[in-house]
Amino acid sequence: MEMAVEQSRYGMENGFGGPFGCVIVKGEEVVAKGFNQVASSNDPTAHAEVVTIRQACAALGTFQLTGCEIYTSCEPCPMCMGAIYWARPALVYFANTKADAAAILFDDHFIYDELALPINQRRLPIIPIHIPAAKQVFDDWQARHDKTVY
């Protein structure tokens, strides 16, 4: 966890983004470490956890972090939690809470509230457009025998 906190400080003090850091470990080996890079990359998805998951998967040559542990300096936001669940690590540890983050103006509460609403009641218009070609791609995927299921 100390390494994750060091990453958060490094990223913050060097102007990469907010004060968030992450380390991914497999067994006794540090597979990847990273920090928030939203401001420096102009990428709203460049949160510490997402950056570090990408590095760890590249280092391990896989899209899942089976057997890995994630140490993050703050309780993950909804986007990062989604990425973490998709990566399937064994365990996640965090230091600061989402309430601590909200107190310094990194408040994700509105996202949790929005996700709980039906699509047609959300602030951001999300409009389905059903076309047969889109469903056909799904049908073709389902019929494939050489697909990688994840």
N, C-alpha and C positions, 0 to 999 in steps of 0.2 A: 504494500500500500504506500510505503514511503516513496517508492519510485514513481507511482502514479501522481502523488502530490508534487514531487519534483518536476514531473512533466507539465503539470498544470501551471506551476510557477514559471518554468522556462517559456512556455508558449505565451503566457500573459506578459511577462517582462520584455519579451522580444517582439511584441506587437502582432503575434500571429492570430490571436483571437481571445475569447473569454478564458477564465481561469479553470480550465478543465483538462485533466490528464487521464491516461489509461495505460495499463500494462496487461499483456496476455501471457500467461505462463502455461507450459505443459510439462508436468512433472517438476523437475528442478530447473528447467530451462526457460529463460525469458525469450519468448518467440517474437514479440513485437512490443513496442512502446510508442506512444504518440500523444499529441495534445491538440486542442481545438485550433482549427485553421480557417474558421469561417471568414474572418476579416481579411486575412492575407490572401486567400484564394478566391474570394468572392463566390464562395460555394456554401449555401445554407445547410448542406448536408455534411460538411466537413467537421462534424463534432468529433471529440476525442475518441469516443468509442467506435464510431464508423471508420475513422482514419486508421485506427489500430486494428480493427477487424480486417480491413482490406490488406494491411501489411501482413498480418498473421496468416491469413489464407494464402497469400502469395508465397510466403516463406515455407508454409507447409505443403503447398501444392494441392490444396483442397478447398471446397467451398463450405466445409463444416468444421467447427472447432471442437470436435469430439475429444473428450478427455482434457480439455483446457479449462483454465480458470481465468476470469476477468477481474481485474482490480481497477476500479475507477474512482476518481477523486470526488465524484458526486453521484447521487442517485440518478440513473439514466432517465432522460426525457422520453416521451412516447416514441419518437422516431428511433432513438437508440435502442429502446427496449424491443421494438420490432426487429431491428437488425440483430440484436443479441438472440432473440428467440429463433430467427432464421439460421443463425450461425450454430446454434445448439451446443454451447459450452456446457461443462458439467456444473459450474458454479459461478456466481457473480458476487463480488464484495464491493461495497461503496463506503465512502467516508461522509461527506456532507449530504444532507437530505434535500429533497426538492423544496422544502420550506426554507432551508438555508439559501438555496439558489434564488427563490422568489424574493427573499429579503434584499438581494443585490440586483434585482430587476431582471433575473432570468426566470420568468414565471411561465410555466407551461400549463397552468390550470385551465386556460381557455381551450387548449387542445383536448384535454380530457373531457371537458364539458361538451365541446362540439362533437366528438366521436360518439358520445352517448345519445345524441339526437338522431332522429331519422334524417336521411339525406336531404329531404325537401324542407327541413327546418334549420339547416345550417346556414351560417352567415355567408360562407363561400358557396356560390351556386355550383352544384354538382349535378349535371344533367345526363342521364343515360341516353345513348343513341344506339338503338338495336339495329344492326344490319346483319343479314345472313352470312356475309363473308367472314365476319369476326367469329361467329359461331362455327363456321366451317373449319377455321384454323384450329379451334379447340377440338373438334371432332377428329381432324387429321392427327393432332397430337395424341389423342386417346388411342388411335389405331396403330400408332408407331410401335414397333417391336424393339427398336434400338434406342429408346429414350432413357435419359437418366432422371429417375424420379427423386425429388427432394422435397 
